[in-house]
């Protein structure tokens, strides 16, 4: 469900108009009410700063067919080990939600949402799962539901967003594992709550292409979106703070199609001591744990691009923000309404600046030349010609092992939905070099076996 909601949100953005905000935005700092029960110990929260929510310090896990749970190495390769969960698990009605060194947590949707966990046993031969020792921690009352992508687990507690359909509202709750009780964290009620996840894909050579994600945090603060607000939940003392308001996407196409528009992806990025985000894809903000401020306005970005000799005749959008070794990297796209340009992407570039001086932007020229060369290979006349593959524009992706992924897009013309993304190359921002990941279309077929 996490990937469905995230990728639907990205798809809606392509057809959405983001709400304009006065000036540089509307930062807010409103502290929430702390629950009366005991606070979670910050010293016992080793479970969240890790490879992903489905990984511990040795292995990753993934749902298989039926009740099977599959094991992978941290770099995403199958170990060959799998476990079959207990008979309480029904196919297509359970979701893996969290993995720690000692436990695996999963949700069941049987009459009501239930959270279960089972122990992990470490041996000299590896890590084994013990389904026969699984137990239910709690279940929500009738009329309530927990989404699998809105749950966060520490060693001591489970934080979850509870959707109450009777009241048509969503609230944060905390379940204390030691005493087995749940409490409501804050009096604020929202229409929808969604944790901000850092999506990641491991460049694999097998057909499974393991994917995982982890919550974006600053210290003990977990970031989430609630209605049109960006908020932070402090998992050490359960306080909720509203950081910014004005994130709502007006998605007319989605509403006409019967979908409820989700909030915009905010491209949150965890830096050394702050978080950057772009609510309307045109401005950057910083939250240092205490206050929110605008650090890069659209007109400054426009003028800097003009100064660098880059095209500015169109709508400038910051489509991705990355943080690496004290620098910000902005994947910036110039969009146009011209029907002759694929995706409306007239120009795209990767800009970089010191995190402390975000307006001091420079162009990553090697990436730019690579983007340009790849883009010229796109041939729209061959899109539906019956050929196996044709190429579209290259895109800048997320960081992986200190390198920035450059995604290619291919079109499998024998399928009804031809677009598919794959990893084309890796850019090393430290050495300013590009490593080719795939050499040709034959290698694309070999590496990505699901491209039939």
PyMOL commands that set and color helices and strands:
alter all, ss='L'
color gray80, all
select helices_A, chain A and resi 2-14+42-44+131-133+252-256+298-307+342-344+365-375+380-382+441-447
alter helices_A, ss='H'
color red, helices_A
select strands_A, chain A and resi 17-18+26-31+59-63+68-73+78-84+94-99+103-109+113-123+126-129+135-139+144-153+157-164+169-176+181-184+193-195+197-201+211-215+217-218+221-226+229-234+240-245+249-250+269-270+275-277+284-287+292-296+315-324+327-335+345-354+362-363+395-400+403-411+419-428+433-436
alter strands_A, ss='S'
color yellow, strands_A
deselect
rebuild
show_as cartoon
